Amino acid sequence: MHPNSAPTGCHWDGSTSVVPVRRPLRVAATSPSRLLRAGQSGRCHRCGNGTDLYQRADGRPIALHPAELATIHIPASCRWHLSSGIAHPHDDGSAWCRIPHAVLCPQRTPICRISRPLASARRQLAVRTRRLIDTGAFAPTVPPVGPALADAGRPSRLVVRMLLVFYLADGPLEGIRCVAQTHHRRRCPSSLLAPDGPAGSWRQLPVGARRGQLFLPEQTTAVYDLSRLPHAEQRRWRLQHCPAHAASHGVADLALAGWQVFDPLLHAQHLRTGLPHPPAHGRRER
């Protein structure tokens, strides 16, 4: 005699068991942010504490503290709020607001005036950082300072020209990955460089900066130029999608695109006078 019967799809009382159907996360076509909520969490490379990554109105990313804080304890210059997945640098009139992680990071100098509640929060994050380090769960890293050069004379962060704008990538040319979500709900491992697709060309181009009404002298640097490619191809690079995901409609992202608008003053360490050699993947420059 077997005390347990074979599963019949019903509960012990005979009622039908309903198994919920798993539905994939989707992003509305009208959403200003294409980033899934699952891809908005991260960890500070200085202190190891959790952060939430959001896009600003100008497309640049910002790391916010995961929890909301009372607005009364936050200086006006450090108050942020979220609207449709976009972070805005002011409060929305409520009693709670978000705050940049840079204000609370125990490994950074505060970027605004610190009140007692904020100082207490910084101490709590410092204790958590020490615990992570002591248990081996986190090893702090400091971004390199000085000329950003990689092996074989190639820049570790390249300057790219596309859609008539100069951008600074978050890594070398061959290391820029697609940010879209795969069917397995993971980040796409494909590179932006398509083996059979059109490629850009390395060129020496002048880049300038403007501060208010002041025009600064132009400087020449090595730029991976995509301006001669079709508009759709340049847009694919700007969205940081591989060719397969660029052809898909309604695809969501699991990470923010790593582009920053290039500023010759803020990113002076990435200026480069010589063209990389040899070209990427042995391609012939145009």
C-alpha distance (Angstrom), angle and dihedral (degrees) to the residues before:
residue distance angle dihedral
M1 . . .
H2 3.79 . .
P3 3.83 114.4 .
N4 3.79 93.1 -158.2
S5 3.78 120.8 63.4
A6 3.79 125.0 -151.5
P7 3.80 115.2 -86.3
T8 3.79 111.7 -91.1
G9 3.80 101.1 -179.2
C10 3.81 91.6 -103.1
H11 3.78 135.3 102.0
W12 3.82 122.1 -109.4
D13 3.81 89.9 -93.1
G14 3.81 92.8 53.7
S15 3.82 96.7 -103.6
T16 3.77 116.9 137.6
S17 3.80 115.8 -99.9
V18 3.76 113.2 -135.8
V19 3.80 117.5 -151.1
P20 3.81 111.2 -155.4
V21 3.77 114.2 -124.3
R22 3.78 114.0 -122.2
R23 3.77 110.8 -124.2
P24 3.80 122.5 -163.0
L25 3.77 119.0 -119.0
R26 3.79 113.4 -104.9
V27 3.78 134.6 -170.1
A28 3.78 120.3 -138.1
A29 3.78 115.0 -114.5
T30 3.82 90.0 -126.0
S31 3.81 94.3 52.6
P32 3.84 112.7 118.9
S33 3.81 89.2 -145.8
R34 3.82 121.4 54.8
L35 3.81 92.8 -168.4
L36 3.80 119.3 113.2
R37 3.79 117.8 -132.5
A38 3.82 88.6 -117.8
G39 3.78 89.6 62.9
Q40 3.79 97.2 49.4
S41 3.79 97.1 77.9
G42 3.78 121.9 88.6
R43 3.78 144.3 148.0
C44 3.78 129.3 -108.5
H45 3.81 110.2 -112.6
R46 3.81 90.1 -146.1
C47 3.82 103.5 48.8
G48 3.81 104.6 10.7
N49 3.80 95.4 -127.7
G50 3.79 121.3 136.2
T51 3.79 122.4 -93.6
D52 3.79 137.1 -177.6
L53 3.81 115.7 -130.0
Y54 3.78 118.7 -146.1
Q55 3.78 137.2 167.6
R56 3.77 121.8 -115.5
A57 3.78 123.9 -139.9
D58 3.81 89.9 -93.9
G59 3.81 91.7 52.8
R60 3.80 96.8 -106.9
P61 3.83 117.3 131.0
I62 3.78 124.7 -118.9
A63 3.81 129.9 -171.0
L64 3.81 112.4 -134.0
H65 3.79 129.3 -170.0
P66 3.84 107.5 -98.5
A67 3.82 94.9 -127.0
E68 3.78 129.7 63.3
L69 3.80 117.6 -118.4
A70 3.80 132.3 -155.6
T71 3.79 109.2 -86.9
I72 3.80 92.4 -139.8
H73 3.82 90.8 67.4
I74 3.83 95.5 46.9
P75 3.83 123.4 83.1
A76 3.79 112.9 -119.4
S77 3.81 91.6 -116.2
C78 3.83 91.5 59.1
R79 3.81 99.6 46.7
W80 3.80 117.8 113.0
H81 3.77 133.6 173.3
L82 3.79 134.8 -170.7
S83 3.78 127.2 -123.5
S84 3.82 121.7 176.3
G85 3.80 90.4 -19.9
I86 3.83 93.8 -52.2
A87 3.82 122.0 115.6
H88 3.81 117.2 -133.8
P89 3.84 123.5 -165.7
H90 3.80 99.6 -124.7
D91 3.78 138.0 55.5
D92 3.78 123.6 -92.0
G93 3.80 96.5 -136.1
S94 3.81 95.4 -93.2
A95 3.79 127.1 121.6
W96 3.82 91.5 -110.0
C97 3.78 133.7 56.4
R98 3.78 142.0 167.4
I99 3.79 125.0 -107.3
P100 3.83 132.1 -154.5
H101 3.77 113.9 -101.4
A102 3.81 88.8 -130.1
V103 3.81 88.0 72.2
L104 3.81 93.6 56.7
C105 3.80 100.6 31.5
P106 3.84 106.1 119.0
Q107 3.82 90.6 -150.8
R108 3.80 94.9 57.9
T109 3.77 136.7 65.5
P110 3.82 109.3 -105.4
I111 3.79 112.9 -102.8
C112 3.82 93.9 -150.1
R113 3.80 141.1 24.4
I114 3.81 112.0 -59.6
S115 3.79 119.3 -136.6
R116 3.81 124.1 -161.5
P117 3.83 94.5 -96.3
L118 3.81 90.3 50.0
A119 3.80 91.5 47.5
S120 3.81 88.9 52.0
A121 3.81 90.8 49.9
R122 3.82 90.2 50.5
R123 3.81 90.3 52.7
Q124 3.81 90.8 50.9
L125 3.81 91.1 51.6
A126 3.82 90.0 47.1
V127 3.81 90.3 54.5
R128 3.80 90.3 48.7
T129 3.80 90.6 49.8
R130 3.80 90.9 52.7
R131 3.80 90.7 50.6
L132 3.80 91.7 50.4
I133 3.80 90.9 50.3
D134 3.82 93.7 45.6
T135 3.81 92.1 51.2
G136 3.80 92.8 46.1
A137 3.81 92.9 -118.1
F138 3.79 93.0 121.1
A139 3.79 137.3 29.5
P140 3.82 114.6 -168.0
T141 3.78 117.2 -126.9
V142 3.78 129.1 -165.4
P143 3.82 120.0 -150.2
P144 3.81 112.2 -113.4
V145 3.79 118.7 -98.2
G146 3.78 123.7 -146.2
P147 3.80 132.7 28.9
A148 3.77 109.0 -1.0
L149 3.76 103.7 -138.3
A150 3.77 129.3 155.1
D151 3.76 133.2 -159.7
A152 3.81 119.8 -59.1
G153 3.79 90.4 24.6
R154 3.81 94.4 -70.1
P155 3.83 120.0 138.8
S156 3.80 116.5 -109.0
R157 3.82 89.3 -144.5
L158 3.76 113.8 29.8
V159 3.79 131.2 -156.8
V160 3.80 112.8 -125.0
R161 3.78 128.4 -166.9
M162 3.79 115.3 -151.1
L163 3.78 135.3 144.9
L164 3.84 87.8 11.9
V165 3.83 91.7 -63.5
F166 3.81 131.2 105.6
Y167 3.81 114.0 -129.3
L168 3.79 133.4 -174.5
A169 3.80 113.7 -136.5
D170 3.79 123.0 -141.7
G171 3.80 93.1 -124.7
P172 3.81 146.3 -0.2
L173 3.78 121.0 -48.3
E174 3.80 95.8 -102.8
G175 3.84 92.2 46.5
I176 3.81 99.1 57.9
R177 3.81 105.3 114.0
C178 3.76 132.5 -164.7
V179 3.82 113.1 -98.0
A180 3.82 97.1 -154.2
Q181 3.80 125.3 114.5
T182 3.81 119.2 -109.4
H183 3.80 126.8 -143.7
H184 3.82 87.7 -95.6
R185 3.82 89.6 58.9
R186 3.77 92.9 -111.4
R187 3.77 132.4 117.7
C188 3.78 114.2 -85.5
P189 3.84 110.5 -104.2
S190 3.82 94.1 -154.2
S191 3.78 122.5 115.4
L192 3.80 124.2 -124.5
L193 3.79 89.1 -123.6
A194 3.79 105.2 92.2
P195 3.84 111.5 -150.8
D196 3.80 92.4 -144.3
G197 3.79 99.1 27.5
P198 3.80 132.0 92.6
A199 3.79 115.8 -75.1
G200 3.77 132.6 -150.3
S201 3.78 125.5 -123.0
W202 3.78 134.1 -120.9
R203 3.80 111.1 -117.2
Q204 3.77 139.3 165.6
L205 3.82 105.3 -118.3
P206 3.81 132.8 171.4
V207 3.79 116.4 -113.5
G208 3.78 122.9 -169.0
A209 3.77 138.2 -177.6
R210 3.77 135.7 -142.6
R211 3.80 127.0 -152.2
G212 3.80 109.8 -171.3
Q213 3.79 105.7 -58.6
L214 3.81 93.1 -16.8
F215 3.80 118.6 101.4
L216 3.80 112.6 -157.2
P217 3.82 123.2 -148.0
E218 3.79 115.0 -85.7
Q219 3.78 120.0 -112.4
T220 3.78 128.3 -158.4
T221 3.79 121.1 -127.0
A222 3.79 140.3 162.5
V223 3.81 109.8 -87.3
Y224 3.80 131.3 -175.3
D225 3.79 96.7 -134.4
L226 3.81 119.2 -151.1
S227 3.80 96.3 163.8
R228 3.81 92.6 105.5
L229 3.81 92.8 57.6
P230 3.83 122.5 91.7
H231 3.78 116.6 -82.1
A232 3.82 92.1 -112.0
E233 3.81 90.6 55.4
Q234 3.80 92.2 49.5
R235 3.78 90.1 48.9
R236 3.82 89.6 51.4
W237 3.79 89.4 56.2
R238 3.81 91.8 46.5
L239 3.80 91.4 52.4
Q240 3.83 87.9 44.0
H241 3.80 94.7 -130.3
C242 3.78 127.4 146.4
P243 3.84 116.6 -123.8
A244 3.82 92.2 -97.5
H245 3.80 94.6 54.1
A246 3.80 92.7 38.8
A247 3.80 87.6 62.4
S248 3.83 91.8 50.9
H249 3.79 120.3 88.1
G250 3.79 121.3 -137.9
V251 3.79 95.0 15.1
A252 3.82 114.4 161.8
D253 3.79 127.6 -142.7
L254 3.79 128.6 -124.7
A255 3.80 95.0 -165.2
L256 3.76 138.6 28.2
A257 3.77 117.9 -99.4
G258 3.79 108.2 -99.8
W259 3.80 98.0 -134.9
Q260 3.80 122.9 123.8
V261 3.78 123.8 -174.1
F262 3.80 103.0 -105.9
D263 3.79 115.7 -114.2
P264 3.84 116.1 -174.4
L265 3.80 90.2 -149.7
L266 3.79 100.4 46.2
H267 3.82 93.5 37.4
A268 3.80 99.3 36.8
Q269 3.82 91.5 130.5
H270 3.81 89.3 65.5
L271 3.80 95.6 56.6
R272 3.78 110.7 115.5
T273 3.78 130.0 -171.1
G274 3.82 100.2 -165.4
L275 3.78 129.3 63.6
P276 3.82 116.3 -117.6
H277 3.78 115.5 -101.7
P278 2.96 130.0 -123.7
P279 3.83 103.7 24.0
A280 3.79 119.3 -113.0
H281 3.82 113.6 -76.8
G282 3.80 89.0 -3.6
R283 3.79 91.1 -74.0
R284 3.70 119.1 161.9
E285 3.78 113.8 -114.0
R286 3.75 117.1 -121.9
